[in-house]
Amino acid sequence: MADAVLQKSIDYLKGVGPNRASLLRSELGIHTYQDLLHLFPNRYIDRTQFYNINSLQHNNSEVQIVGQITGFKEIQQKRGKRLVATFKDETAQMELVWFRGHKWIRENLKINATYVVFGKVNWFNGNFSMPHPDMELKSEFDKGLRTAIQPLYPSTETLRDRGISNRVICKLMEQLFLQFNGKFEESLSEPLLNQYKMISKNEALLNIHFPKNQNLLAKAQFRLKFEELFFIQLQLIYKNLVHKAKIKGFVFEAVGANFNTFYSNHLPFNLTRAQKRVIKEIRSDMGSNAQMNRLLQGDVGSGKTIVAFMAMLIAIDNGFQATMMAPTEILAIQHYTGLKTLCDAIGIQMSLLTGSSKTAERKQIHSQLEDGSLHILVGTHAVLEDKVKFKNLGLAIIDEQHRFGVAQRSKLWRKNNSPPHILVMTATPIPRTLAMSVYGDLDISIIDELPPGRKPIKTVHRYDSNRLKVFRFIKDEIQKGRQIYIVYPLINESQKLDFKDLMDGYESISREFPMPTYQISIVHGQMKAADKDYEMQRFIKGETQIMVATTVIEVGVNVPNASVMVIESAERFGLSQLHQLRGRVGRGAEQSYCILMTGSKLGNDSKTRMATMVTSGDGFEIAEVDLKLRGPGDLMGTQQSGVLRLKIANIIQDKELLGIARESAKNILKEDPKLISPMNRPINATYVAMGTYKNIWNYIS
């Protein structure tokens, strides 16, 4: 049956009608036959066994019974009424109870007709009762498509209240299969099916909704999970191939004087193997005739900035300009300060452009960019302003790219007649499975080792009751000439609770570390930019020993002398944020410490987060734990999670299958880039339909 027929409105399916259609749309997002077909069960229950009422146990188990309703009664309770039916079989009687939907039940259930009821049994006041049972006439049950293994579909309270029970969804699914005569178009190629010994699409859909046995159910789940992940990966890889074929990049063939002079004479430290590998990948991209579109991942302190700088030197050696854009002024200033010394050593012109840049500075920058005398521009969103025009922008680097919207990033493309090479960087390690799904259309480089000589940061977890010992330790570190961060959580700038926590903390720190012996800076999001910058600068210059702050320092402060990071209410932070904060210390030669302060009552997830931080310094390992705890949508933020609303696969549980699906998609596109081979016809047809209808698996726009 053609995909187009599956796009028929759900209103037209027998047994639906306008009211049910409206509810299915609003509650489950089911607009079409296709949507219903891809409403997969949450779980399954074995309904091979029927019980007698006199053999029921007091254990709240789910049971199936055949019997008749002999009467109804309404019983008043504190809030409203409950409807109770007397239900009996050949051995005894029990109660069926409804707290909602009385009218529908009274009108639709027949006295003395034989029903199959299914549900959880309660023992109360000497009687068995079954609240809101799943009910079906025995005659209908015997005729049904369903099998002994029964599906349980996603539902909502509104659906249950309005009489759309699991049984109703099962009946609608049955009707859909009867209407299509169980014939659905194959979407995978014969070789792919054979390679992984997969069952056909028809068999898979039949056995996911009406499994004949556990073995066929497992085969159906494997087949449909593979298919979903395969088509997501196919789209991402194909998008990348099309991008490379269509969007020609500048060809930077030369690795010239600037690069070589810097590498030979001015490199501040030896590059790690990982850094050398990544530079090679970037050089290869920039030397091809396709636009580079690469994501550079590297843990805090792994040396991404030096890699980015060397990429910029390649652009300059080929007669082009480069820009680096950061999400905050602090981070932009940090990049500028770090790179300015390197630029000066080899005679490269670099400027900084932020919201705070004065008019005279801006005019000079605009002029130098347009005449080509300015080689590198480091800045914030200010770089995107229409007035900022380059003579020939060859490379754009975006740091912490998840903080920039797609529209902002595309503005960089329009700075030139031809789009520059793009390198996006993140210090937030992304688990491999998530990177494959969210950034699968980018080429990915990973710096997976830290520079030699870095001492691992010692991380400890302390309860509030240990606070005095922590204060003594801080005083000892200050005595040695070190500086300290004390960070408070900030969930929302406007939440008074968070601000109060910070100010209360500041007051208690001030009492414990009084002036003039100690100097304290305070930084939070409600301060004016100038005041914030003033306090930051005092700390950077060593004029204050303690910085009390919210997470504004998560990214962008580089103080090698700071050796202790105290994170207050650490249980209120996510793992990746804790890891980012920890990365603010450990930048100098001295031993650094991260102290996680929490209350004594911690949930299981909080305990796992604290234990992970104490035992691991590997950002990628931490990100994997974070993914398991929080799920992909939360980890990436809602703006990135669209591609992860999977219908049957689970990116965490099925990560091995995701890898297999991606390799399969890669291999097929390598052999048949346009999917025109006869054997790939089913894949091509599905791919085209996905673009047309958007609800066949996940279409990534």
C-alpha positions, 0 to 999 in steps of 0.5 A: 500500500502506498505511503500516500494512503497511510497519510489519510486522516485518522477521522476516516478509520472505521471506529474513530469518528470526529470526537475520537479523532480530535482526542487522538490528535490532541492527546497522542499526536495521531493525525493520520493512519501512519501516526497510528501505525507508529504508535508502538506499545510501551510494554506487553503483558502475557494474557494466556491465562484466565483466573477464577475469582475464588483463586485470586491472591492478595498480591495486587497482580494483573489478572484476566477473568471471564464473567458477567456484570449483574448490576451497578450502584453509585456510592458517595465518597468525600469527593464525588461518586464511584460507580461499582459493578458486581461481576461474577463468574462460576466460582464467586463474585467481585467488584469492578470500580470506576471513579470517572466516566460513569455515563459512558460505562452505564450506556455501553456495558451490558448486564448479564453479557459475558465479558473478558476483564483485565486489570490489577486486583485489590483486596479491600474490606473482605472483597476483591475489586478491580479499578478501571478494568480493561473490558471486552465482550467475550465474543469480540475477544475470540474474533480479535487479531490479538494474541496471548501477548497483549500490547499496552499503548501510551495513554493519558488520563483524558483518554481514559476518562473519555472511554478511549482505553487500551482495548479501544486503541487495540481495536483501532489498530486491528481495524487498520491492519484489516483495512490494509490487509496486513500489507505495508511497503518494504522500506529496506533493501534485500541485501540489508535484510539478509545481512542482519537476518531481519524479518520483513516490514509486514512481519515486523509491524504485525508482530510489534502490535500483535506478537505471536510469541516472544521470539517474533516480538524480539525480531520485530523490535530489532527490525523496527529500531534498526530501521528508525535509526538507519533512516535518521543516519541516512538523512544526516550523512546524505545532508553532509554529502550534499553539502560538500557537493553543492557548497564549494569551499576555498581551497587552502593548498598552502601551509605557509610561512605563518604556520611554519614559523609559529609551529617551529619557533613559537609553539608554547608547548608540544602538541599532543597526538590528538591535537596533531591528528585534529589539525591534520583533519582540518588541513585536509578539509580546508585543502579540498574544494568543499566547505569545511563543516566540522565540530571540534570536541575537546574536554576542558583544558585539552588545547582546542584554542591552539588548534583553532589558531593554527587553522586560522594561520592556514587561512591567513597563509592563503591570503584570507582572514579568519574570525573567532566568535564566542558567546560571552564577552568574558570568553571573547576577551580570554581568547583575545588575550591568549592569542594576542601574544602569539599573533604579535610574535609572528606579526599577525594583526588581530582585534577584539570586537564586543558590545563594549567596544568604543565607536572609534575602535569599531570604525577602525576595525571595520576599515581594517577588515574591509581593506584586508589589513586585519587578519583575525577578528575575535568577538561576540555576537557583535561580529554578526552586525551588518556593518562588519564586512570582511575583505575575504573571510576564509574561516569562521570559528564558533566557540561553545556553538550550542549557545548560538542559534542557527540563524545567527550562525548562517549570518556568518555565511553571508559575510562573503560571496562564498561561504567560509570554512566553518569550525564549531568548538565545544568544551562540553563533551558529547557522548558518541551516540548523541553526537551521531544523532544531533551532529551527524551531518557534521564531520567530528574531530575529538581531542581526547587527551590532555597536555602532558604535565597537567595534574589531575584535579582532586575532587571530594564530596563534603556535607554541610556538616564538614563546612568548618574543615573546608574553611580551614582548608581554604585558609591554608590554600590562601596562605600558600598564595592561591585563589579560591572560587565559591560557586552557588547554583543559579537555575533562573536569574529571576528566582529570588531563592537563588539570589538569596542563597548567593547573598547569604553565602557571601555574608557567611564567607565575609564573616569567616574571611574578614577584611582586611586580611582577605579580599572577596569578589562577588559576581552574579547575573543581576550585576551591570556588565561593567561592575561584573567585569571590574570584579572579574579583573580584580580576581584575575589580577590577584587583588582578591583571594576569593570569588563568590559567584553564580555559574557566570564563571562556568565558561570563560575565566582563566586564572592559573593561580586559582587552585580550589573550586567549591561548588555549593548545593552541588546536588542542584547542578547537572553533571556536565555543569559540575565538570565545566565548573571544575575545569576552571581550576587546574590551569596552573602548575600547582595541585588543584581541588574541587570540593562538592558541598551538599546537604545530607539528604541526597536522592539516588541520582544526586549520589550517582552524580557526586560519586561520578565526579569524585571518581572520574575526570574524563569528560566523555565518561561523565557525559555518558553517565549524564546521558543515562541520568537525564536523557538526550532531550534534557542533555542537549536542551530543547532546541536540539532535541527534536531529532531525538523524539524516537518512536521505538529506538532508545539512543541510550539502550540501543547505542550499539544498534545506532552504530551499526545503523550508521555504518550501514547508511554510510556504506550504502551511500558510499556505493550508491550516493543517489540511491538509484540502484534497483536494490536500493529502490525501497530505501529511496522511496522511503527517503523521498516519502520522509521528506514529503510527509515528515511523519515517517520515522523522524524527518530532520528539517 
